[in-house]
Amino acid sequence: MKHPSTSMLKGSKPKFAALAICIVTILGINHKYLSSRSIECFDAVSQVETFLPPLSENGSKTKTWPNWSAIAYEEPGHPLVAKGDSFFNRAREHYFRKQENGSTLIDEFIEVYKNRPDPVNLCGIRINHALALFLAVKQIQPSLVVESGVNAGVSTYFIRAASPTTRIFAIDPLEEPICSQGKRWIDPSDKTINYTGKEFVDLIELDWAGMSKRGEISLDKTLVFLDDHLHTFRRIASVMKVGIRHIVVEDNYKIDEGATMNDRKSTPKQMFRGEQWKKEGDWLFNNVVTYAEFPPLIPPIMAKAYQGERKKAGGFMVAADTNKDIVAPMLRPDLNQDDMKIYEGIATALDIDVSLEDRFSYMQFMNYNQICYLELLPMPPTLL
């Protein structure tokens, strides 16, 4: 969900607030609808880049990628932090590996993406984050996904497309989406419960203990998807307390970035980097099995033709980025012709300009906010 909210004080009920108007920087998008052309299977899949774990001079583990400037450190206090091994680290392998029938997961995803209920999704999830959420559901195979922040329902659509059997709790205090997105997409499946509008119940106020005791949910097979722009660290700590093991954070903003006050001071990426949050960052790092940021589909340099400004709140890539604080992308069309063919095939299937020169195309491929996955310890120690 893409709207700001008031601060959440410890022990108080969080409040969500809608944007009165859409930000000027996202106006003027060409609201074109995507074509129904099918994407062909990608035969030209080049060698998968490995996530290498050499040791730095001070003995701490680091992870690097060929021809990419970032270094991921397995300790807090760095621009890019990673811990453990995750399916996010092998996103390219999962998406482009040929299955027995000759198709790939990216083929399936593209067909799902073409049919999404809001082709623009002005205040919501786009390609990079949809890829991450879709893969998380596919790999974790959760019996329940609790989605905090629904807005237009597009992320609910991706969760359901990834798994027809998963139960979904869709949580949002608003009755209608913001940014003039029309009616919210409502999952027709009886496996989805909508805690929205007048039926709103906040994530941390759900009867976790009761549902678990009655055998209605399995906590270790539950995935929490945070996209509510509240205090992310406190939200994570709250669900850890009840035994949740899997969390995906959609708006994992960098230091000093964010659409709301909470966004700018509460994300895992900020906790691991900021000296002012060292206590919280160390605690969080020591209480996760895995922390991984999902790779963007393509590098920022592919948007060099785009002449617009970066959205001031953050969350978008531009060609001038140094890339020192984001993981290497799945595809490198800037360096590899086979990857270029794959990228062109995806863009063509989605009726998107390969150059990303126009705002619609740019915002589809360059919307990227370090969406991350955390696998939590099964029995966390006493919380802060």
N, C-alpha and C positions, 0 to 999 in steps of 0.2 A: 504494500500500500504506500502511496506517495503523498502523505500529508503530514504536517507538523502536529505536535501535541504539546500540552503543558508538561512541566517537569513532574516526575513521579517521585514523591518523597517516600522514604523507607516506611513500609507498613501501610501506606495509603493506597487508595484505589486510583489507578492511572486514568487520565482523561485524554481523550483524543479530540482534536479540533480540525475542522476542515479548512482548506485554503479559501479565502474569500474570492480570490481571482488566481488564474494561472500566471506563473512568472513570465515576464515579458520575453525572456530569452527562449522560451519554448513556444512562442506564438509564431504563426506564419508557416507552420509545417504543412506540406502538401498532403492532405488526407486522402491519398490514393489507396485503392484497394489492390491487394496482391492478386496476381494471376493464378490460374488453376493449373499451370503447367507442372508436370511431374518432373522431379529431379532424377537424373539417371544415376545408376550405381557408380561410385567413384572407383575406377580401376587404378588410377595413378596415386597411390598412397605411398609416400616416401618413407624412409626409415624413421621409426618412432624415436624421438629424442629421449634419452634416459635421464633420470633424475639422480645425478651423481652425488655420493656422500663422502668426499674427501675430508681430511681433518685440517683445520687451520693451525697456525703456529701456537696459539694459546690452548690448543687441545679441544676446543669446542667444535662440534660437528657443523659443517656447512654444506649447502647444496647449491650446485651451479648448473648452468645450461650452456651448451656451445653457442657462440655468437650472440650472447645475451648478457647485459651488464649487471643484472641483479645477482645478489648472493643471499640465499636464505639461511639464516642462522638458527640453530636449534637451542636458542636461549633468548630470553627477553632482552630488550635494550637496543634493537636494531630496526632499520626501516622495513625489513622483510623477515618475518619469523615463520618457522615451520617446525612441526614436531610429529614424529611417527610416520607411518605410511598410510596413505589414503587412496581411494579410487579417484579422488580429484587429481592426485599426482600422475595418474595414468589415464587422464581424460581422453587424450588423443587415441590411445590404444583401444579404449572402450568404444569410442564413437566410430572409428574408421576400420576396425577389424571386420573382415568378411565373415558372415555367419554361414551356416550350412546351406541356406537357400540362395547364397550369393549376394544378399543385401547387407547393409550395414545399419548400425543404430542411427547414424546421421541421416540415412534415408528416411527412417521412421520419424525422426524428429522433424525433418523438413516438412513432411506431409502434415504432421501435427501443427507445426508453426504456421503453415499456410492457412489453416482453417481456424485459427484462434478467433475468439469472439470480437475482439477489438483490434483491427489491423495496426492502428497507430499506438494505442495504449499510452496516451500522452503522459499520464502520471503513474506509470507502472512498469512492470517487468518487460524487458526486450530480449534480444537474442542471447547475449552472453549469460545473463542470469537465468533465462529459461533453460538453456543448456545445462547449467549447474543443477537446478532444481529437478529437472527431468532425470538426470543421471543419478542424483542422490536417491530418488524414489526407486529407480530401477535397481540400484545396487544394494540399498539397505533393505528393500522389500518390507517396509513397515506395515504393521497391522493397523496403525493409526497415524495420521498426520494432523497435527494441530497447527493451523495457520493463523497467526496473529497479525492481522492486517490484510484485508481482502480487496478493498476498493472496487474495481470493475469486475473482479472475479476471474481475471485472466490467469493468475497464478493457480487458482483452484482448478481451472481448466487443464493446466499442464500436469498438476498432480494426478488428476483423474485419468488423463491420457496415458500417463506412465504406469498406472495400475488401476484396473477396473475393480479390484477386490478390496483395496485399502479403504478403511473408514476415514472420513475427513471431518474435523471440527473447524468450520470456517468462522473466524471471529472478527467482528468489526462493529464499532458502536454506531456507525452511520447507516442510515437506511438506503441511501443512494450514493454512488461514487462521485468524487470531486472532478474538477477540470472538465465539466460538461461532457462526460463520457457516456451519458445516457443511462439506460437500465443496466444494473449489475447482472453479469452472467450467473445463473443459478444452476448448479449441478443437478440434473434430473435424477441422479441415482439416490436410492433410499439409504445409501451408505454414508451420505453427507448430512450432517446436522449444522444448520446455520444459526450461530449465536450472533446475530446482527440486528441493528436497529433496536427495537423494543425488547428483543430477545437477548441482547448483549450480556455476556458474562465474560469477564476478563480471564485471560490465560491463567494467572496465578490464583484465581478464585474458583477454578473448576474443582470439583470434588475428586481430586486425584486419589486420595487414600480410599475413599468409598468405592470408586470405580474399580480400583485394583483389587480390593478385598472381595468385591462381588464377582470378580473374574471378567468384568466387562472390557478391561483393557490390559495389555501387557506393557509395562513401563519400559522394559528394555527393548521392545520392538516399536516404540513410539518415536516419531520424528517431529520435533518442534521447528517450525519455520517462522522466524522472526522478521517481520516487515512492517513494524508498527511505529518506528521512529521514537520509541520511548527509551528509557535508560537501559541499553543493551546488557551491560555488565550485571545490573541488578536483576534483569529478567533471566539471564543465564543462571545466576546464583539461586534464584527462586525455584527454577525447575530442577536444578541439581538436587535440591533438598528433598524432592519427592521421588527421586530415583530415575529421572529421564537420562538417557544415554546419548541421544543423537540430536544435534541442533545445527540448522543452517541459518546463518545470519545474512540477510540480503543486502542491507546498507552498512557494509563494513568500512566506513569512511576512514581516510587517512587523517593524520594530525591536522587540526585547524580547518577541517572540511565538514560539511554536513548541512542538511536542509533545516534542521531544528537545533535548538540549544543542546538537547540530549545527544543528537547525532555527533556533535563536535567534542564530546567528552565522555563517551561511554562504550565505544566499539572495541572488540578484541584487538584490532590492529593498533588502536590508540593505547590501550592498556599495556600492550607489549612494548610499545615504543616510548611513551611519555614518562619522563622522570617524575612528574607530579603524580603519576598513577603506579609507581613502581611496586608498592605493596599489593595493590589489586592485580597488577600484571603478573607478578611472581606467583601469587596464589592461583590465578587462573591457569598459568602455564603448568604448574605442578599438579593440577587436578584434571588435566586432560590427557587422554591416551594419544589423541591425534588432533592436530590443528593444521588445516591446509586451505589455501586460497585457490579458488578455481581459476584456471587460465583463460584469458580472453581468446576468442576464436582466431583473431588476426592481430598483428602489432599496430600500434598507433601510426606508424609511418605510412600505412595504407590510406590514411585520411589526409595526405599532404595536399590534395586538391581542394579541400574544404577551407573556405576563407572566413567562416563565421567564428565567433568567440566561444571559448569554453564556458560552460555554465559555471557561474561563480561559486555555487555551493559545492562544486566537485562532482565526482561521479561520472565524468566523461574523459576520454583520452584525446590527446591531440598529437600531431606529428612531431612536435618539438619536445615531447616527453623524454627524459633521460632513461626511463624504464628501470631505474635502480631499486624501486620499491614495489614492483609487481612481478609476478612469476611469468616465465616465458609462455607465449601463446601456443595454442595447438598447432596452428599452421604458420609457415613462414613464406608466404608468397613473395615477399621482398627479396628472398634469397634462393628460393627453390621453384623451378618451373612446374614440377609436378604439383606442389602445393598451390601454385597460382591457378592451375587448371581446376583444382578442387574448389578453391575460393570462387572462381568465376562461375563454376557450376552451381554453387550455393546461391550466389547473388542473382544469377539468372533465374533460378527456380523461384526466388522470392520477389522477382521483378524489381530488384534493387540495382542502382547504378554502381558498377564495380569501382569507379573512382571515388565514390562517397562524397561527391562534390555538393550535392543538394542536401538540405537539412534533414529530410526524411531518412535518406540513406545513411547519412552520418550518424544520426541519433540511434538508428537501429543497430549498427555494428560497433560504434564507439561508446555506447552506454556501458560503463564497466565500473563497478564499485567494490572490487576485491571480495566478492561474495565468498563466504568461508563455511567450512564444515568443521564442527568440533565433536569428537567422540569423547564423552566424559567418563571419568572413573566410575565404576559401579557403586562404590561406597565412599563418597567424598567425606573428608574430615569435617569438623565443625566449621561452619561458614563464618566469614568475617563479621 
